[in-house]
């Protein structure tokens, strides 16, 4: 991410070397244009969503996901990227 700017990141919460919460914190600590981060996790408890949002993620999807839910979040991201004052 240091060499490229991305509009959207689909962030897996359980990754082997660094988890999604740590990765999000590292991204949010940078000054480059911030991506819209969507948490993706098999953890579907309400507190899991709260943890992800408090960590700096913009939205949350639990796996398995529905295509229409992902599309809706990508449209939301597009809207916020094109109209940053809405954020």
PDB file of N, CA, C and O in Angstrom, chain B, residues numbered from 101:
ATOM      1  N   UNK B 101       0.810  -1.190   0.000  1.00  0.00           N
ATOM      2  CA  UNK B 101       0.000   0.000   0.000  1.00  0.00           C
ATOM      3  C   UNK B 101       0.854   1.255   0.000  1.00  0.00           C
ATOM      4  O   UNK B 101       0.355   2.343  -0.288  1.00  0.00           O
ATOM      5  N   UNK B 102       2.113   1.122   0.314  1.00  0.00           N
ATOM      6  CA  UNK B 102       2.967   2.299   0.309  1.00  0.00           C
ATOM      7  C   UNK B 102       3.270   2.768  -1.107  1.00  0.00           C
ATOM      8  O   UNK B 102       3.580   3.941  -1.315  1.00  0.00           O
ATOM      9  N   UNK B 103       3.186   1.875  -2.077  1.00  0.00           N
ATOM     10  CA  UNK B 103       3.490   2.239  -3.455  1.00  0.00           C
ATOM     11  C   UNK B 103       2.248   2.543  -4.277  1.00  0.00           C
ATOM     12  O   UNK B 103       2.340   3.230  -5.295  1.00  0.00           O
ATOM     13  N   UNK B 104       1.088   2.046  -3.857  1.00  0.00           N
ATOM     14  CA  UNK B 104      -0.152   2.235  -4.603  1.00  0.00           C
ATOM     15  C   UNK B 104      -1.250   2.722  -3.671  1.00  0.00           C
ATOM     16  O   UNK B 104      -1.256   2.402  -2.482  1.00  0.00           O
ATOM     17  N   UNK B 105      -2.171   3.491  -4.214  1.00  0.00           N
ATOM     18  CA  UNK B 105      -3.360   3.887  -3.469  1.00  0.00           C
ATOM     19  C   UNK B 105      -4.513   2.996  -3.917  1.00  0.00           C
ATOM     20  O   UNK B 105      -4.700   2.753  -5.109  1.00  0.00           O
ATOM     21  N   UNK B 106      -5.274   2.519  -2.955  1.00  0.00           N
ATOM     22  CA  UNK B 106      -6.421   1.670  -3.249  1.00  0.00           C
ATOM     23  C   UNK B 106      -7.682   2.332  -2.733  1.00  0.00           C
ATOM     24  O   UNK B 106      -7.668   2.958  -1.673  1.00  0.00           O
ATOM     25  N   UNK B 107      -8.765   2.202  -3.467  1.00  0.00           N
ATOM     26  CA  UNK B 107     -10.030   2.786  -3.054  1.00  0.00           C
ATOM     27  C   UNK B 107     -10.709   1.959  -1.973  1.00  0.00           C
ATOM     28  O   UNK B 107     -11.266   2.507  -1.021  1.00  0.00           O
ATOM     29  N   UNK B 108     -10.661   0.633  -2.122  1.00  0.00           N
ATOM     30  CA  UNK B 108     -11.372  -0.271  -1.217  1.00  0.00           C
ATOM     31  C   UNK B 108     -10.447  -1.428  -0.841  1.00  0.00           C
ATOM     32  O   UNK B 108      -9.699  -1.943  -1.671  1.00  0.00           O
ATOM     33  N   UNK B 109     -10.519  -1.819   0.426  1.00  0.00           N
ATOM     34  CA  UNK B 109      -9.791  -2.991   0.907  1.00  0.00           C
ATOM     35  C   UNK B 109     -10.805  -3.942   1.529  1.00  0.00           C
ATOM     36  O   UNK B 109     -11.571  -3.548   2.408  1.00  0.00           O
ATOM     37  N   UNK B 110     -10.813  -5.200   1.072  1.00  0.00           N
ATOM     38  CA  UNK B 110     -11.607  -6.249   1.706  1.00  0.00           C
ATOM     39  C   UNK B 110     -10.670  -6.917   2.702  1.00  0.00           C
ATOM     40  O   UNK B 110      -9.799  -7.695   2.314  1.00  0.00           O
ATOM     41  N   UNK B 111     -10.847  -6.616   3.984  1.00  0.00           N
ATOM     42  CA  UNK B 111      -9.900  -7.011   5.020  1.00  0.00           C
ATOM     43  C   UNK B 111     -10.351  -8.271   5.746  1.00  0.00           C
ATOM     44  O   UNK B 111     -11.350  -8.266   6.465  1.00  0.00           O
ATOM     45  N   UNK B 112      -9.602  -9.344   5.547  1.00  0.00           N
ATOM     46  CA  UNK B 112      -9.860 -10.577   6.291  1.00  0.00           C
ATOM     47  C   UNK B 112      -9.369 -10.350   7.720  1.00  0.00           C
ATOM     48  O   UNK B 112      -8.270  -9.834   7.922  1.00  0.00           O
ATOM     49  N   UNK B 113     -10.163 -10.725   8.695  1.00  0.00           N
ATOM     50  CA  UNK B 113      -9.796 -10.481  10.087  1.00  0.00           C
ATOM     51  C   UNK B 113      -8.763 -11.487  10.579  1.00  0.00           C
ATOM     52  O   UNK B 113      -7.886 -11.126  11.363  1.00  0.00           O
ATOM     53  N   UNK B 114      -8.843 -12.728  10.142  1.00  0.00           N
ATOM     54  CA  UNK B 114      -7.927 -13.764  10.626  1.00  0.00           C
ATOM     55  C   UNK B 114      -6.926 -14.126   9.546  1.00  0.00           C
ATOM     56  O   UNK B 114      -7.168 -15.004   8.717  1.00  0.00           O
ATOM     57  N   UNK B 115      -5.797 -13.433   9.573  1.00  0.00           N
ATOM     58  CA  UNK B 115      -4.716 -13.709   8.631  1.00  0.00           C
ATOM     59  C   UNK B 115      -3.533 -14.262   9.422  1.00  0.00           C
ATOM     60  O   UNK B 115      -3.446 -14.028  10.627  1.00  0.00           O
ATOM     61  N   UNK B 116      -2.621 -14.989   8.778  1.00  0.00           N
ATOM     62  CA  UNK B 116      -1.566 -15.691   9.510  1.00  0.00           C
ATOM     63  C   UNK B 116      -0.524 -14.802  10.209  1.00  0.00           C
ATOM     64  O   UNK B 116      -0.195 -15.056  11.368  1.00  0.00           O
ATOM     65  N   UNK B 117      -0.015 -13.803   9.558  1.00  0.00           N
ATOM     66  CA  UNK B 117       1.099 -13.041  10.136  1.00  0.00           C
ATOM     67  C   UNK B 117       0.645 -11.822  10.927  1.00  0.00           C
ATOM     68  O   UNK B 117       1.161 -11.546  12.010  1.00  0.00           O
ATOM     69  N   UNK B 118      -0.309 -11.106  10.385  1.00  0.00           N
ATOM     70  CA  UNK B 118      -0.841  -9.914  11.042  1.00  0.00           C
ATOM     71  C   UNK B 118      -2.353  -9.974  10.860  1.00  0.00           C
ATOM     72  O   UNK B 118      -2.833 -10.173   9.744  1.00  0.00           O
ATOM     73  N   UNK B 119      -3.105  -9.805  11.940  1.00  0.00           N
ATOM     74  CA  UNK B 119      -4.555  -9.917  11.775  1.00  0.00           C
ATOM     75  C   UNK B 119      -5.127  -8.634  11.176  1.00  0.00           C
ATOM     76  O   UNK B 119      -4.450  -7.609  11.100  1.00  0.00           O
ATOM     77  N   UNK B 120      -6.357  -8.713  10.763  1.00  0.00           N
ATOM     78  CA  UNK B 120      -6.997  -7.584  10.092  1.00  0.00           C
ATOM     79  C   UNK B 120      -7.109  -6.340  10.956  1.00  0.00           C
ATOM     80  O   UNK B 120      -7.088  -5.222  10.442  1.00  0.00           O
ATOM     81  N   UNK B 121      -7.228  -6.525  12.262  1.00  0.00           N
ATOM     82  CA  UNK B 121      -7.304  -5.367  13.167  1.00  0.00           C
ATOM     83  C   UNK B 121      -5.976  -4.625  13.191  1.00  0.00           C
ATOM     84  O   UNK B 121      -5.948  -3.395  13.141  1.00  0.00           O
ATOM     85  N   UNK B 122      -4.882  -5.363  13.268  1.00  0.00           N
ATOM     86  CA  UNK B 122      -3.556  -4.751  13.256  1.00  0.00           C
ATOM     87  C   UNK B 122      -3.262  -4.094  11.902  1.00  0.00           C
ATOM     88  O   UNK B 122      -2.713  -2.994  11.835  1.00  0.00           O
ATOM     89  N   UNK B 123      -3.638  -4.789  10.832  1.00  0.00           N
ATOM     90  CA  UNK B 123      -3.406  -4.241   9.494  1.00  0.00           C
ATOM     91  C   UNK B 123      -4.188  -2.948   9.300  1.00  0.00           C
ATOM     92  O   UNK B 123      -3.676  -1.990   8.720  1.00  0.00           O
ATOM     93  N   UNK B 124      -5.430  -2.920   9.785  1.00  0.00           N
ATOM     94  CA  UNK B 124      -6.240  -1.703   9.674  1.00  0.00           C
ATOM     95  C   UNK B 124      -5.617  -0.562  10.468  1.00  0.00           C
ATOM     96  O   UNK B 124      -5.566   0.570   9.987  1.00  0.00           O
ATOM     97  N   UNK B 125      -5.147  -0.848  11.671  1.00  0.00           N
ATOM     98  CA  UNK B 125      -4.499   0.191  12.486  1.00  0.00           C
ATOM     99  C   UNK B 125      -3.284   0.765  11.759  1.00  0.00           C
ATOM    100  O   UNK B 125      -3.056   1.974  11.787  1.00  0.00           O
ATOM    101  N   UNK B 126      -2.504  -0.101  11.108  1.00  0.00           N
ATOM    102  CA  UNK B 126      -1.328   0.361  10.368  1.00  0.00           C
ATOM    103  C   UNK B 126      -1.735   1.232   9.185  1.00  0.00           C
ATOM    104  O   UNK B 126      -1.092   2.244   8.906  1.00  0.00           O
ATOM    105  N   UNK B 127      -2.793   0.844   8.494  1.00  0.00           N
ATOM    106  CA  UNK B 127      -3.271   1.643   7.356  1.00  0.00           C
ATOM    107  C   UNK B 127      -3.781   2.996   7.841  1.00  0.00           C
ATOM    108  O   UNK B 127      -3.467   4.025   7.244  1.00  0.00           O
ATOM    109  N   UNK B 128      -4.556   3.001   8.907  1.00  0.00           N
ATOM    110  CA  UNK B 128      -5.134   4.248   9.415  1.00  0.00           C
ATOM    111  C   UNK B 128      -4.084   5.195   9.988  1.00  0.00           C
ATOM    112  O   UNK B 128      -4.313   6.402  10.071  1.00  0.00           O
ATOM    113  N   UNK B 129      -2.930   4.650  10.385  1.00  0.00           N
ATOM    114  CA  UNK B 129      -1.859   5.484  10.947  1.00  0.00           C
ATOM    115  C   UNK B 129      -1.091   6.238   9.864  1.00  0.00           C
ATOM    116  O   UNK B 129      -0.332   7.157  10.173  1.00  0.00           O
ATOM    117  N   UNK B 130      -1.275   5.868   8.626  1.00  0.00           N
ATOM    118  CA  UNK B 130      -0.564   6.509   7.508  1.00  0.00           C
ATOM    119  C   UNK B 130      -1.299   7.759   7.053  1.00  0.00           C
ATOM    120  O   UNK B 130      -2.471   7.961   7.373  1.00  0.00           O
ATOM    121  N   UNK B 131      -0.596   8.590   6.304  1.00  0.00           N
ATOM    122  CA  UNK B 131      -1.197   9.846   5.844  1.00  0.00           C
ATOM    123  C   UNK B 131      -1.666   9.813   4.397  1.00  0.00           C
ATOM    124  O   UNK B 131      -2.275  10.774   3.929  1.00  0.00           O
ATOM    125  N   UNK B 132      -1.388   8.705   3.666  1.00  0.00           N
ATOM    126  CA  UNK B 132      -1.810   8.648   2.270  1.00  0.00           C
ATOM    127  C   UNK B 132      -3.339   8.626   2.185  1.00  0.00           C
ATOM    128  O   UNK B 132      -4.008   8.478   3.208  1.00  0.00           O
ATOM    129  N   UNK B 133      -3.893   8.770   0.997  1.00  0.00           N
ATOM    130  CA  UNK B 133      -5.352   8.683   0.891  1.00  0.00           C
ATOM    131  C   UNK B 133      -5.858   7.383   1.508  1.00  0.00           C
ATOM    132  O   UNK B 133      -5.353   6.302   1.206  1.00  0.00           O
ATOM    133  N   UNK B 134      -6.844   7.499   2.360  1.00  0.00           N
ATOM    134  CA  UNK B 134      -7.344   6.355   3.104  1.00  0.00           C
ATOM    135  C   UNK B 134      -8.356   5.552   2.287  1.00  0.00           C
ATOM    136  O   UNK B 134      -9.263   6.125   1.684  1.00  0.00           O
ATOM    137  N   UNK B 135      -8.203   4.232   2.268  1.00  0.00           N
ATOM    138  CA  UNK B 135      -9.175   3.399   1.560  1.00  0.00           C
ATOM    139  C   UNK B 135     -10.416   3.165   2.419  1.00  0.00           C
ATOM    140  O   UNK B 135     -10.389   3.372   3.632  1.00  0.00           O
ATOM    141  N   UNK B 136     -11.472   2.744   1.796  1.00  0.00           N
ATOM    142  CA  UNK B 136     -12.685   2.285   2.470  1.00  0.00           C
ATOM    143  C   UNK B 136     -12.407   0.832   2.825  1.00  0.00           C
ATOM    144  O   UNK B 136     -12.180   0.015   1.932  1.00  0.00           O
ATOM    145  N   UNK B 137     -12.421   0.495   4.102  1.00  0.00           N
ATOM    146  CA  UNK B 137     -12.061  -0.848   4.540  1.00  0.00           C
ATOM    147  C   UNK B 137     -13.310  -1.607   4.974  1.00  0.00           C
ATOM    148  O   UNK B 137     -14.055  -1.170   5.851  1.00  0.00           O
ATOM    149  N   UNK B 138     -13.516  -2.754   4.334  1.00  0.00           N
ATOM    150  CA  UNK B 138     -14.641  -3.623   4.662  1.00  0.00           C
ATOM    151  C   UNK B 138     -14.094  -4.866   5.356  1.00  0.00           C
ATOM    152  O   UNK B 138     -13.329  -5.626   4.763  1.00  0.00           O
ATOM    153  N   UNK B 139     -14.485  -5.070   6.604  1.00  0.00           N
ATOM    154  CA  UNK B 139     -14.080  -6.266   7.344  1.00  0.00           C
ATOM    155  C   UNK B 139     -14.795  -7.477   6.762  1.00  0.00           C
ATOM    156  O   UNK B 139     -15.979  -7.417   6.429  1.00  0.00           O
ATOM    157  N   UNK B 140     -14.060  -8.573   6.644  1.00  0.00           N
ATOM    158  CA  UNK B 140     -14.650  -9.832   6.194  1.00  0.00           C
ATOM    159  C   UNK B 140     -14.238 -10.907   7.192  1.00  0.00           C
ATOM    160  O   UNK B 140     -13.052 -11.187   7.362  1.00  0.00           O
ATOM    161  N   UNK B 141     -15.224 -11.502   7.847  1.00  0.00           N
ATOM    162  CA  UNK B 141     -14.901 -12.468   8.882  1.00  0.00           C
ATOM    163  C   UNK B 141     -15.983 -13.522   9.027  1.00  0.00           C
ATOM    164  O   UNK B 141     -17.148 -13.290   8.703  1.00  0.00           O
ATOM    165  N   UNK B 142     -15.579 -14.679   9.516  1.00  0.00           N
ATOM    166  CA  UNK B 142     -16.544 -15.731   9.826  1.00  0.00           C
ATOM    167  C   UNK B 142     -17.185 -15.480  11.192  1.00  0.00           C
ATOM    168  O   UNK B 142     -18.177 -16.119  11.541  1.00  0.00           O
ATOM    169  N   UNK B 143     -16.623 -14.556  11.957  1.00  0.00           N
ATOM    170  CA  UNK B 143     -17.181 -14.203  13.266  1.00  0.00           C
ATOM    171  C   UNK B 143     -18.410 -13.324  13.052  1.00  0.00           C
ATOM    172  O   UNK B 143     -18.303 -12.220  12.519  1.00  0.00           O
ATOM    173  N   UNK B 144     -19.560 -13.810  13.462  1.00  0.00           N
ATOM    174  CA  UNK B 144     -20.812 -13.114  13.143  1.00  0.00           C
ATOM    175  C   UNK B 144     -21.535 -12.589  14.378  1.00  0.00           C
ATOM    176  O   UNK B 144     -22.727 -12.287  14.314  1.00  0.00           O
ATOM    177  N   UNK B 145     -20.840 -12.478  15.480  1.00  0.00           N
ATOM    178  CA  UNK B 145     -21.468 -11.956  16.693  1.00  0.00           C
ATOM    179  C   UNK B 145     -21.510 -10.433  16.630  1.00  0.00           C
ATOM    180  O   UNK B 145     -20.615  -9.825  16.044  1.00  0.00           O
ATOM    181  N   UNK B 146     -22.522  -9.803  17.216  1.00  0.00           N
ATOM    182  CA  UNK B 146     -22.610  -8.331  17.187  1.00  0.00           C
ATOM    183  C   UNK B 146     -21.360  -7.646  17.735  1.00  0.00           C
ATOM    184  O   UNK B 146     -20.956  -6.601  17.226  1.00  0.00           O
ATOM    185  N   UNK B 147     -20.754  -8.219  18.753  1.00  0.00           N
ATOM    186  CA  UNK B 147     -19.550  -7.592  19.320  1.00  0.00           C
ATOM    187  C   UNK B 147     -18.373  -7.649  18.349  1.00  0.00           C
ATOM    188  O   UNK B 147     -17.487  -6.796  18.404  1.00  0.00           O
ATOM    189  N   UNK B 148     -18.351  -8.648  17.456  1.00  0.00           N
ATOM    190  CA  UNK B 148     -17.293  -8.721  16.449  1.00  0.00           C
ATOM    191  C   UNK B 148     -17.383  -7.532  15.497  1.00  0.00           C
ATOM    192  O   UNK B 148     -16.365  -6.942  15.134  1.00  0.00           O
ATOM    193  N   UNK B 149     -18.582  -7.189  15.102  1.00  0.00           N
ATOM    194  CA  UNK B 149     -18.773  -6.021  14.235  1.00  0.00           C
ATOM    195  C   UNK B 149     -18.305  -4.765  14.948  1.00  0.00           C
ATOM    196  O   UNK B 149     -17.612  -3.940  14.351  1.00  0.00           O
ATOM    197  N   UNK B 150     -18.667  -4.604  16.206  1.00  0.00           N
ATOM    198  CA  UNK B 150     -18.255  -3.429  16.970  1.00  0.00           C
ATOM    199  C   UNK B 150     -16.732  -3.330  17.067  1.00  0.00           C
ATOM    200  O   UNK B 150     -16.169  -2.243  16.938  1.00  0.00           O
ATOM    201  N   UNK B 151     -16.072  -4.454  17.293  1.00  0.00           N
ATOM    202  CA  UNK B 151     -14.608  -4.470  17.390  1.00  0.00           C
ATOM    203  C   UNK B 151     -13.986  -4.000  16.077  1.00  0.00           C
ATOM    204  O   UNK B 151     -13.046  -3.205  16.082  1.00  0.00           O
ATOM    205  N   UNK B 152     -14.503  -4.483  14.970  1.00  0.00           N
ATOM    206  CA  UNK B 152     -13.982  -4.095  13.653  1.00  0.00           C
ATOM    207  C   UNK B 152     -14.180  -2.609  13.387  1.00  0.00           C
ATOM    208  O   UNK B 152     -13.265  -1.934  12.915  1.00  0.00           O
ATOM    209  N   UNK B 153     -15.359  -2.102  13.683  1.00  0.00           N
ATOM    210  CA  UNK B 153     -15.639  -0.686  13.441  1.00  0.00           C
ATOM    211  C   UNK B 153     -14.794   0.195  14.355  1.00  0.00           C
ATOM    212  O   UNK B 153     -14.306   1.241  13.926  1.00  0.00           O
ATOM    213  N   UNK B 154     -14.617  -0.214  15.606  1.00  0.00           N
ATOM    214  CA  UNK B 154     -13.769   0.562  16.533  1.00  0.00           C
ATOM    215  C   UNK B 154     -12.307   0.536  16.097  1.00  0.00           C
ATOM    216  O   UNK B 154     -11.556   1.467  16.387  1.00  0.00           O
ATOM    217  N   UNK B 155     -11.903  -0.522  15.405  1.00  0.00           N
ATOM    218  CA  UNK B 155     -10.522  -0.633  14.926  1.00  0.00           C
ATOM    219  C   UNK B 155     -10.253   0.269  13.723  1.00  0.00           C
ATOM    220  O   UNK B 155      -9.106   0.424  13.304  1.00  0.00           O
ATOM    221  N   UNK B 156     -11.310   0.862  13.168  1.00  0.00           N
ATOM    222  CA  UNK B 156     -11.127   1.783  12.054  1.00  0.00           C
ATOM    223  C   UNK B 156     -11.655   1.304  10.720  1.00  0.00           C
ATOM    224  O   UNK B 156     -11.484   1.973   9.701  1.00  0.00           O
ATOM    225  N   UNK B 157     -12.293   0.151  10.722  1.00  0.00           N
ATOM    226  CA  UNK B 157     -12.887  -0.328   9.471  1.00  0.00           C
ATOM    227  C   UNK B 157     -14.186   0.440   9.227  1.00  0.00           C
ATOM    228  O   UNK B 157     -14.854   0.872  10.166  1.00  0.00           O
ATOM    229  N   UNK B 158     -14.524   0.599   7.969  1.00  0.00           N
ATOM    230  CA  UNK B 158     -15.712   1.378   7.618  1.00  0.00           C
ATOM    231  C   UNK B 158     -16.990   0.555   7.638  1.00  0.00           C
ATOM    232  O   UNK B 158     -18.061   1.062   7.971  1.00  0.00           O
ATOM    233  N   UNK B 159     -16.871  -0.712   7.278  1.00  0.00           N
ATOM    234  CA  UNK B 159     -18.039  -1.582   7.213  1.00  0.00           C
ATOM    235  C   UNK B 159     -17.634  -3.001   7.558  1.00  0.00           C
ATOM    236  O   UNK B 159     -16.457  -3.289   7.772  1.00  0.00           O
ATOM    237  N   UNK B 160     -18.620  -3.887   7.610  1.00  0.00           N
ATOM    238  CA  UNK B 160     -18.417  -5.245   8.096  1.00  0.00           C
ATOM    239  C   UNK B 160     -19.298  -6.217   7.321  1.00  0.00           C
ATOM    240  O   UNK B 160     -20.486  -5.964   7.119  1.00  0.00           O
ATOM    241  N   UNK B 161     -18.712  -7.325   6.891  1.00  0.00           N
ATOM    242  CA  UNK B 161     -19.453  -8.418   6.259  1.00  0.00           C
ATOM    243  C   UNK B 161     -19.051  -9.719   6.939  1.00  0.00           C
ATOM    244  O   UNK B 161     -17.864  -9.976   7.145  1.00  0.00           O
ATOM    245  N   UNK B 162     -20.036 -10.536   7.287  1.00  0.00           N
ATOM    246  CA  UNK B 162     -19.692 -11.847   7.823  1.00  0.00           C
ATOM    247  C   UNK B 162     -19.773 -12.874   6.702  1.00  0.00           C
ATOM    248  O   UNK B 162     -20.597 -12.767   5.794  1.00  0.00           O
ATOM    249  N   UNK B 163     -18.897 -13.871   6.788  1.00  0.00           N
ATOM    250  CA  UNK B 163     -18.868 -14.944   5.795  1.00  0.00           C
ATOM    251  C   UNK B 163     -19.745 -16.094   6.275  1.00  0.00           C
ATOM    252  O   UNK B 163     -19.842 -16.310   7.483  1.00  0.00           O
ATOM    253  N   UNK B 164     -20.374 -16.825   5.397  1.00  0.00           N
ATOM    254  CA  UNK B 164     -20.428 -16.552   3.956  1.00  0.00           C
ATOM    255  C   UNK B 164     -21.281 -15.318   3.693  1.00  0.00           C
ATOM    256  O   UNK B 164     -22.241 -15.044   4.413  1.00  0.00           O
ATOM    257  N   UNK B 165     -20.924 -14.597   2.675  1.00  0.00           N
ATOM    258  CA  UNK B 165     -21.618 -13.342   2.389  1.00  0.00           C
ATOM    259  C   UNK B 165     -22.540 -13.500   1.188  1.00  0.00           C
ATOM    260  O   UNK B 165     -22.396 -14.414   0.375  1.00  0.00           O
ATOM    261  N   UNK B 166     -23.466 -12.600   1.110  1.00  0.00           N
ATOM    262  CA  UNK B 166     -24.364 -12.540  -0.044  1.00  0.00           C
ATOM    263  C   UNK B 166     -23.819 -11.506  -1.016  1.00  0.00           C
ATOM    264  O   UNK B 166     -23.360 -10.438  -0.610  1.00  0.00           O
ATOM    265  N   UNK B 167     -23.871 -11.825  -2.284  1.00  0.00           N
ATOM    266  CA  UNK B 167     -23.358 -10.930  -3.313  1.00  0.00           C
ATOM    267  C   UNK B 167     -24.011  -9.554  -3.219  1.00  0.00           C
ATOM    268  O   UNK B 167     -23.333  -8.535  -3.348  1.00  0.00           O
ATOM    269  N   UNK B 168     -25.316  -9.522  -2.998  1.00  0.00           N
ATOM    270  CA  UNK B 168     -25.999  -8.220  -2.945  1.00  0.00           C
ATOM    271  C   UNK B 168     -25.510  -7.368  -1.773  1.00  0.00           C
ATOM    272  O   UNK B 168     -25.515  -6.141  -1.865  1.00  0.00           O
ATOM    273  N   UNK B 169     -25.084  -8.000  -0.667  1.00  0.00           N
ATOM    274  CA  UNK B 169     -24.540  -7.237   0.461  1.00  0.00           C
ATOM    275  C   UNK B 169     -23.193  -6.620   0.096  1.00  0.00           C
ATOM    276  O   UNK B 169     -22.928  -5.462   0.419  1.00  0.00           O
ATOM    277  N   UNK B 170     -22.344  -7.395  -0.577  1.00  0.00           N
ATOM    278  CA  UNK B 170     -21.049  -6.875  -1.010  1.00  0.00           C
ATOM    279  C   UNK B 170     -21.235  -5.752  -2.017  1.00  0.00           C
ATOM    280  O   UNK B 170     -20.572  -4.720  -1.921  1.00  0.00           O
ATOM    281  N   UNK B 171     -22.116  -5.936  -2.968  1.00  0.00           N
ATOM    282  CA  UNK B 171     -22.372  -4.899  -3.977  1.00  0.00           C
ATOM    283  C   UNK B 171     -22.874  -3.618  -3.311  1.00  0.00           C
ATOM    284  O   UNK B 171     -22.454  -2.522  -3.684  1.00  0.00           O
ATOM    285  N   UNK B 172     -23.763  -3.745  -2.335  1.00  0.00           N
ATOM    286  CA  UNK B 172     -24.282  -2.570  -1.629  1.00  0.00           C
ATOM    287  C   UNK B 172     -23.159  -1.811  -0.930  1.00  0.00           C
ATOM    288  O   UNK B 172     -23.126  -0.581  -0.960  1.00  0.00           O
ATOM    289  N   UNK B 173     -22.244  -2.537  -0.303  1.00  0.00           N
ATOM    290  CA  UNK B 173     -21.135  -1.871   0.385  1.00  0.00           C
ATOM    291  C   UNK B 173     -20.157  -1.239  -0.604  1.00  0.00           C
ATOM    292  O   UNK B 173     -19.609  -0.170  -0.336  1.00  0.00           O
ATOM    293  N   UNK B 174     -19.937  -1.888  -1.737  1.00  0.00           N
ATOM    294  CA  UNK B 174     -19.070  -1.293  -2.750  1.00  0.00           C
ATOM    295  C   UNK B 174     -19.698  -0.023  -3.328  1.00  0.00           C
ATOM    296  O   UNK B 174     -18.989   0.939  -3.622  1.00  0.00           O
ATOM    297  N   UNK B 175     -21.008  -0.014  -3.490  1.00  0.00           N
ATOM    298  CA  UNK B 175     -21.695   1.199  -3.948  1.00  0.00           C
ATOM    299  C   UNK B 175     -21.593   2.303  -2.909  1.00  0.00           C
ATOM    300  O   UNK B 175     -21.416   3.471  -3.256  1.00  0.00           O
ATOM    301  N   UNK B 176     -21.705   1.941  -1.641  1.00  0.00           N
ATOM    302  CA  UNK B 176     -21.542   2.925  -0.563  1.00  0.00           C
ATOM    303  C   UNK B 176     -20.128   3.495  -0.594  1.00  0.00           C
ATOM    304  O   UNK B 176     -19.941   4.706  -0.470  1.00  0.00           O
ATOM    305  N   UNK B 177     -19.139   2.630  -0.757  1.00  0.00           N
ATOM    306  CA  UNK B 177     -17.749   3.077  -0.838  1.00  0.00           C
ATOM    307  C   UNK B 177     -17.561   4.021  -2.017  1.00  0.00           C
ATOM    308  O   UNK B 177     -16.923   5.066  -1.889  1.00  0.00           O
ATOM    309  N   UNK B 178     -18.112   3.654  -3.151  1.00  0.00           N
ATOM    310  CA  UNK B 178     -18.002   4.504  -4.340  1.00  0.00           C
ATOM    311  C   UNK B 178     -18.593   5.886  -4.081  1.00  0.00           C
ATOM    312  O   UNK B 178     -18.002   6.900  -4.451  1.00  0.00           O
ATOM    313  N   UNK B 179     -19.738   5.919  -3.457  1.00  0.00           N
ATOM    314  CA  UNK B 179     -20.391   7.184  -3.154  1.00  0.00           C
ATOM    315  C   UNK B 179     -19.534   8.056  -2.251  1.00  0.00           C
ATOM    316  O   UNK B 179     -19.403   9.259  -2.480  1.00  0.00           O
ATOM    317  N   UNK B 180     -18.954   7.453  -1.231  1.00  0.00           N
ATOM    318  CA  UNK B 180     -18.114   8.206  -0.296  1.00  0.00           C
ATOM    319  C   UNK B 180     -16.796   8.631  -0.929  1.00  0.00           C
ATOM    320  O   UNK B 180     -16.278   9.704  -0.620  1.00  0.00           O
ATOM    321  N   UNK B 181     -16.254   7.811  -1.803  1.00  0.00           N
ATOM    322  CA  UNK B 181     -14.998   8.155  -2.484  1.00  0.00           C
ATOM    323  C   UNK B 181     -15.224   9.319  -3.437  1.00  0.00           C
ATOM    324  O   UNK B 181     -14.405  10.234  -3.517  1.00  0.00           O
ATOM    325  N   UNK B 182     -16.348   9.279  -4.163  1.00  0.00           N
ATOM    326  CA  UNK B 182     -16.641  10.338  -5.129  1.00  0.00           C
ATOM    327  C   UNK B 182     -17.146  11.620  -4.458  1.00  0.00           C
ATOM    328  O   UNK B 182     -17.052  12.707  -5.028  1.00  0.00           O
ATOM    329  N   UNK B 183     -17.679  11.479  -3.247  1.00  0.00           N
ATOM    330  CA  UNK B 183     -18.225  12.621  -2.493  1.00  0.00           C
ATOM    331  C   UNK B 183     -17.691  12.583  -1.072  1.00  0.00           C
ATOM    332  O   UNK B 183     -18.443  12.263  -0.152  1.00  0.00           O
ATOM    333  N   UNK B 184     -16.412  12.899  -0.859  1.00  0.00           N
ATOM    334  CA  UNK B 184     -15.794  12.733   0.457  1.00  0.00           C
ATOM    335  C   UNK B 184     -16.442  13.552   1.566  1.00  0.00           C
ATOM    336  O   UNK B 184     -16.273  13.230   2.742  1.00  0.00           O
ATOM    337  N   UNK B 185     -17.169  14.587   1.223  1.00  0.00           N
ATOM    338  CA  UNK B 185     -17.856  15.386   2.256  1.00  0.00           C
ATOM    339  C   UNK B 185     -18.994  14.631   2.908  1.00  0.00           C
ATOM    340  O   UNK B 185     -19.471  15.038   3.968  1.00  0.00           O
ATOM    341  N   UNK B 186     -19.449  13.523   2.295  1.00  0.00           N
ATOM    342  CA  UNK B 186     -20.525  12.720   2.879  1.00  0.00           C
ATOM    343  C   UNK B 186     -20.032  11.886   4.047  1.00  0.00           C
ATOM    344  O   UNK B 186     -20.838  11.444   4.866  1.00  0.00           O
ATOM    345  N   UNK B 187     -18.748  11.665   4.142  1.00  0.00           N
ATOM    346  CA  UNK B 187     -18.184  10.789   5.167  1.00  0.00           C
ATOM    347  C   UNK B 187     -18.305  11.371   6.551  1.00  0.00           C
ATOM    348  O   UNK B 187     -17.874  10.749   7.523  1.00  0.00           O
TER     349      UNK B 187
END
